[in-house]
Amino acid sequence: MEKSLGGFKSAIAAFLRKLQLYKNNIRRRALEQFPCLACVTCDLLDEDLALYGEYLENIHDVMQTRVGDLLEMDIPIWVSIPFEVNVTEIDISLQEPLNKIQSDEIMHAKFKDEKYNIWKTIDVATKYPLLWEKVQFYVIAFPTSYLVEAGFSRVSQMLSEKTKYK
């Protein structure tokens, strides 16, 4: 279910926690997670390790800034696991359409296929317009944020290349 929106949010959060873990471990010379560093541990100065930790902290801070809004999103459970949620526990206006999609065997089969995201299909928009109206914000938020960041990165890269060749 890693293709779900909740799965993306979880993966981002896990990555940020991993950066913090790595930073803490490097600074205390626990290098088991870094085999290349572990091989040269006797040659590493405390200043080197502090610098590596600082690099990881900077990566964490940049990532936190870029994806912080996504992490703060409250993704409803019915968006993440529409076929497992109890319809009586969600907003009453969504109960009937969610009940209908839960009975749709084709949608259920597509949802089980990890390469397929049902919320990104025209089927949902046409067959279940109320669900689509509610879910489209979550579907659009993740790729849009990624595309904006990718665009900024590419422009930054182009500008730095232009400066390099002047």
N, C-alpha and C positions, 0 to 999 in steps of 0.2 A: 504494500500500500504506500510505498515511498513516493509514488507519483501524486499522491493527494496533496492538497494545499497545506494541510497540517504537517505532512511529511517534509515539505520544503522548509517550513518554518522550524521544525525540529532539527533538520540538518544544519541550518544556519546557526541555530542556538548551540548545537553540539560543537560546531567548528569554533565558535567564539570561546566556549568553555575549554576546548582543547588547546587553543592558543595560550590561555591563561595557565593551564596546567603545564604546558611545555616551558613557558617563561619561568614559572616557579621551580620546576625541576632543573632547568639549566643553571639557574642562579645558586642552587644548592648542590651543584655538581652531581646530580642524579641523571646520568647521561644514557641510561639503558634504551631510551626511546630514540636516541641519536647514535646509531652504530659508528658512523664516521668520526664523530667527536669522541666517542668512547675509546676508540683506537688510539687517539692522541691525547688522552686526558692528562698525562703527565706534562705535556707541552703547553697546556692551556693556562693562561694567567687569569686571575680573578677579574681583571679588567676586560678580558676577552669575553668571559661568560656574562659579565654585566652588560656588555655591548650587545651580545646575542639576545639577552633578555629584553633589552631596550628595543631591539628590532621587532621582536615578537609583540611587545606592548604596543608599538606604533602600528603594526599590522592590525592588531586587535582594535585599536582606537579608530583607525580608518574604516575598518569593516563595520564597527558599531555605528559610526556616523552614517555610513551608506545604507545599512539595512536595519537600522534601529526602528524606523517606522514600521517595517514589516514585522519585526518581532513584537511590537506593541499591538498589532492587529489581533482582535479577538475573533477568531474564526469559529463560527458555530459548529457544533459537533455534527449536525446533519450535513454540512458541506464536506467535512472530512470523511465521514463514514455514513453515507446516506442509506445504505442497505442494512445497517446494523442498529441505527438509532431507533428508539421507541417513539413513534409519531405522537403519542399522547404527551410526550415531554417537551415538545417544541411549540412555537407560536401557533395558535389555533388557525390563523390564516394560511399556514403552510401545511397543515396536517393532511388535507385531502390530496393536494398535488404530490406530496412526498409519499403518501400511501400508494398513490397511483404509480409513481416511478418505482417504488419497491416491488410492485407486482409485475413490472415490465421485465420479462426474462431476458430480452435482448440487451437492455440497458445493464441489467445485473451481470450478464456475461461479459459485456464490454468493460464494466467497472472492475471485474476480477482480473482482466488482462492488464498487467502492470504497465504496458506500453501505451495504454489508452486512457485518456482522461475524459470521462463522459461530460464534464462541465464545459468542455471546449468544443462540443459538437453542435451542429445545427439542429440535431434531433431534440436536444434539451430546449433550445430556444423556441422551436416550433410546437413541440408536444407539451412542454411544461413551462409556459411563459412566465408564470408567477415565480417559479423556482429560479428561472434564468434571471429575472429582474433582480432577485435578491443575491444571487451568487456571482453575477458578472463583475461586481466590484472586486471580489477576492480573486477571480480568475485573471483579471486585467492587472491587478496590483503587482503581482510577482514578475511576470515577464516585462512589464512596462518599466519597472524599477531597474531590472537587469539591462534592458535595452538602452535606457538613458545612461547608466553607468558605462556600458560598453562604448557608447558613442562618445562620451567625455574622455574615456581612456584613449580611444583612437585619435581624437583631435589633439589630445595632449602629446601622444606619441608623434604625430605628424609635426607639431610645433617644435618638439625637441629635436627631431631629425632635421628640420629646416634650420634651426639655430646651429646645429652641429656642423653643417656644411657651409655656413657663411664665412 
